[in-house]
Amino acid sequence: MEFSIFGILAVVLELFRPILLPLGLLIAADLILLAMVFGRHRRLNLAGGIRTAAGIGVVLGVAAAVYFPIWTGASLTQLQSLVDYLAIIAAGVGIGFASACVVYPPVQLFMRKAP
């Protein structure tokens, strides 16, 4: 396979193919919950829900950034260049943001305004 954008996309597709259906179901359920949040936004504590989801995202992002080198069989001491560190940090930020987006609707539905 040649090194091109289509080659990279083909490899990424093969990596994600086994989880596409569960991922699609998770996204559909999350969109339904987000629609419920929009419908009930006046009765919800929006600031508290956003802070909680952001906190969960930060924790999961840091955990992912620490775990990614171990997952590949390396250790944190084997990261040698700035590119290695930037890739790990970018992956952690991406996982943290994605997880915060996924957990926001269910967390928000549990956060009601105080009477």
C-alpha positions in Angstrom: 0.0 0.0 0.0 1.4 3.4 -0.9 1.8 6.2 1.5 -1.1 8.5 0.6 -4.2 9.9 2.3 -6.3 7.1 0.9 -3.9 4.5 2.2 -4.0 6.1 5.7 -7.8 6.2 5.6 -7.9 2.6 4.6 -5.8 1.6 7.5 -7.9 3.7 9.9 -11.1 2.2 8.5 -9.8 -1.3 9.1 -8.9 -0.3 12.7 -12.4 1.1 13.5 -14.5 -1.3 11.4 -15.2 -3.7 14.4 -16.5 -0.8 16.6 -18.5 1.1 14.0 -21.9 -0.3 14.9 -21.6 0.1 18.7 -20.1 3.6 18.1 -23.1 4.5 15.9 -25.5 3.2 18.6 -23.7 5.2 21.3 -23.9 8.4 19.1 -27.6 7.9 18.4 -28.4 7.4 22.1 -26.3 10.4 23.0 -28.1 12.6 20.5 -31.5 11.5 21.9 -30.3 12.4 25.4 -28.9 15.7 24.1 -32.4 16.5 22.6 -33.9 15.8 26.1 -31.3 18.3 27.6 -32.4 20.9 25.1 -36.0 20.3 25.9 -35.5 20.6 29.7 -32.8 23.3 29.8 -34.8 25.7 31.9 -35.0 23.1 34.7 -31.4 22.0 34.6 -28.2 23.4 36.3 -26.3 23.9 33.1 -23.1 25.2 34.7 -22.8 22.3 37.1 -23.3 19.8 34.3 -20.7 21.4 32.1 -18.2 21.5 34.9 -18.8 17.8 35.8 -18.5 16.6 32.2 -15.4 18.7 31.7 -13.9 17.2 34.9 -14.6 13.7 33.7 -13.1 14.5 30.3 -9.9 15.9 31.9 -9.5 12.7 34.1 -10.1 10.4 31.1 -7.8 12.5 28.9 -4.9 12.4 31.3 -5.5 8.7 31.9 -5.5 8.0 28.2 -2.3 10.1 27.7 -0.5 8.1 30.3 -1.9 4.8 29.1 -1.2 5.2 25.3 2.6 4.5 25.5 2.0 1.5 27.7 -0.6 0.2 25.3 1.9 0.2 22.5 4.4 -1.7 24.6 6.6 1.3 25.4 7.0 3.3 28.6 7.0 7.0 29.3 10.8 7.0 29.5 11.0 5.8 25.8 9.4 9.0 24.5 12.3 10.8 23.0 11.3 13.7 20.8 8.9 16.6 20.9 6.8 14.9 18.3 6.3 11.9 20.6 5.2 14.1 23.4 2.9 16.2 21.2 1.3 13.1 19.8 0.6 11.7 23.2 -0.8 15.1 24.5 -2.9 15.5 21.3 -4.3 12.0 21.8 -5.1 12.7 25.4 -6.8 16.0 24.6 -8.9 14.3 21.8 -10.0 11.4 24.1 -10.7 13.9 26.9 -12.9 16.1 24.7 -14.7 13.2 23.1 -15.4 11.6 26.4 -16.7 14.9 27.8 -19.0 15.3 24.9 -20.3 11.7 25.3 -20.9 12.0 29.1 -22.4 15.5 29.0 -26.1 14.7 28.2 -26.5 11.9 30.8 -24.7 13.9 33.5 -26.7 17.1 32.6 -30.0 15.2 33.0 -29.0 14.4 36.6 -28.2 18.1 37.4 -31.4 19.8 38.3 -31.7 23.4 39.6 -32.2 23.8 43.3 -35.7 24.9 44.2 
